[in-house]
Amino acid sequence: MATTPKVLGASGVLYTDRRQFYIKPEQFAELWPAITPFTTFVMGATTSMTGLQDPMFKLFEHRNPWQKQEFRSNGDTDTIATSTGNPTAATITMDGNLGLPSNSAGDSAYIGLEVEVWNSDKTTRKGVGLITAVGANTVDIKNLGSADIVVEDNDYFVVIGNARGEATTSPQAWADELSVVYGQTQIFRTPVEISGTLYQASLRGANNELARLRAQKAGEHKMQMERAFMFGSNRVGLGLADARDGASNETFGDSAVLDANGNRVRTAMGIVTAIEKYGSSTSTDENQNIFDYTAGMDWTKFVDASEKIFQYLPTSGVKRAFAGPSAMSWFSKLESQNSRLKSGFDVKLTDMQTSKLGYNFRYLESPFGVIELIYTPALKRERANYLVIPTEENIFHATYRPSSYKTNIKIDDGYDGIKDEYFSDEGIGMTLIESHSLIKLPKA
């Protein structure tokens, strides 16, 4: 009598309970490991601060007035005449002072300044003059050249130096003041909770479910901090003039919103929010730090943007750019098309490297400096085409209370389970907003 061999069937107990389908029963694959390079960068910034005395904080900032000192003509046409001897001064009505004291009451600190005269577009240099006297919003200027200077409304007077007479006393001094910006930290709380029965169970995939959830929630906690540090908003802001209307309705005070139970909720300002709110997108502005190229981008435009981005040189010599996936792809595609470029510049990208802090990056050479392109998962999807370029010296990580992982926090009434929590009370502080930049590339 023939026998029927037992086979590896697809039904019954052999199939449902006895077969081992799991080749690695104690392991599982993770689609997207927790990667938060921006938070890692901020935490390692040169001025990272811990142990704040208050969750709200203030910072001083200063812009040296001598980097740009000028005023404009405000009035009808005037002529600063030349002469073979001592020329006669012309009185110029002025406004639009930058890097100079107010002259509303006549400030003698202007006397002795040597100025170039430029037309309103700064395309034509008309001559050079010396300020010899002042009045209320007026200056008397003598011509230092051999041709008359015809001054028109909105012409520029750019300070190039100062010249003093022999045997004179020291001129009138003037001084500026520091500016104040501010911010606040944010409470992040991410819980982990399982029942006592599940905690005791031996499972496939991940034998210890609590350990798996702890790792998962650690990543969630970090990623939500990363996104808040980039995109978060609040009502206290930085206390700067809003670039959209030139005014500021922000004051330093309790700007918290209330939750459903009347508890105050503080939120931190993110760097992308701050740049978009206070930065400049005007192409003629030398402090432009928002570059919207979503309608079209080429290497020439990037060179123009990098000129402004690198005008405030970092002490490290390298700018870090946190990039969404489309932004990374854009430069990679442009590099592959070098042979067809006619701009005279090659897009030079290094191979992928790993920093000491664990994130991946590629170096990109620009005519004005080296950019470290860092793929940033938080910029995936809505902002995949963004490049966020902070200046390390002008950003810091603010910690009011140290981050902690609290275990077994729910024990009342003999609770049969385990509840843990990740806790952070942190934010970021930013100064000199014009030193941080944002580039929006074409969407893929």
Buried (B, 14 or more C-beta within 10 A) or exposed (E): EEEEEEEEEEEEEEEEEEEEEEEEEEEEEEEEEBBBBBBBBBBEBEBBBEEBEEBBBEBEBEBEBEEBBBBBBBBEEBEBBBEEEEBEBBBBBBEEBBBBBEBEEEBBBBBBBBBBBBBEEEEEEBBBBBBBBBEEBBBBBBBBBEEBBBBEEBBBBBBEEBEEEEEEEEBEEEEEEEBBBBBBBBBBEBBBBBEEEEEEEEEEEBEEBBEBBBBBBBBBBBBBBBBBBBBBBBBBBBBBBEBEEEEEEBEBEEBBEEEEEEEEEBBBBBBBBBBBBBBBBEEEBEBBBBBEBEEEBEBEBBBEBBBBBBBBEBEEEEBBBBBBBBBBBBBEEBBEEEEEBEEEBEBEBEEEEEBEEEBBBBBBBBEBBBBBBBBBBBBEEEBBBBBBBBBBBBBBBBBBBEBEBEEEEEEEEEEEBBBBBBBBBBBBBBBBBBBBBBBBBBEE
